[in-house]
Amino acid sequence: MAVFNDVIEILGSVLQLADAAKKLNDNSPLLGAIPEFDSMAVVSIITALEDRFGFVVDDDEIDAAVFETVGSLVAFVERKLQAS
């Protein structure tokens, strides 16, 4: 649950969604569903995740499926944490 909360906090901060981010759940769509979620936001979110969790994301690890939903993003972060 801590990873989920941290990811929600990062999404809220990067996308400047504040209170709206608190309503997100595992099934909440991201890419294509939130106007603020553009290519620059993806880069900013990756950077924030790397800073917060202390891992490095390689270019070949990123595809649209990672950013499909909040749950898919959280699962990606959890996999990265297990690998490090």
N, C-alpha and C positions, 0 to 999 in steps of 0.2 A: 504493500500500500504506500510505502514511503516513496518508491520510485514513481508511482502514479501521481502522487501529490507534487513531487518535484517537476515532473513533466508538465503537469497542468500549470504550475507556477511559471515555468519557462514560456509556455505557449501564451499565457496571459500577458506576460511582460513583453515578449518579442512582438506579438500581434497587437499589443495595446488594447486588450479586450477586458482587462480588470475583472469586473463582476461576472461578465458573460462566460469567462473561462471556468468559473466555479460550477457552471451548469453542465460542463462537458462530462461525458462518461466514456467507457470503453468503445461503445458503438458510434460515437459522434464522428461524422465524416470530417475530414480536414481538407485535403487537396481538392480543389474545385468546389468546395462547399462554403468556404470562408473567404470573402473577397480580399481580406488582408493577407491571405496565405498565398503569396506569389513566390517566384524564384529567389528573390532577395530574402524573403522571410525564411525559406528553406535553409539558405546559407547561414543566416543569423541563428536559427534554431540549432543547427548542427554545431555551430561554434559554442553556443550556450550549453548544450549537452556535454560537449567535450570539456568545457571549463568546470561545470558542476560535478561531473562524474569521473573526470580524470582519465578518459580513454581517448583514442584517436580514431576518427572515422575515415576510412579510405574511400576514394572516389568510386571504386567498383562495388562498394557495399550499399550505395544509395540508389534506390529506384522508387518509382511511384508507389509501389506496394507498401513501403515503409511508412509513407505519409498518407495512406488511405484513410485510416481512422486513428483515434487516440489510442485504442488498444494495440494496433499494429506498431505504432511508434513506441509505446511502453514496452512491448515485447522485444523490439529491436534493442532498446536500451538495456533490458534485462539480459539479453544474449551477450551484448558487449561487456557487461559487468561480469558475467560468468566466465567469459573468455580471458579477462584480464587478471 
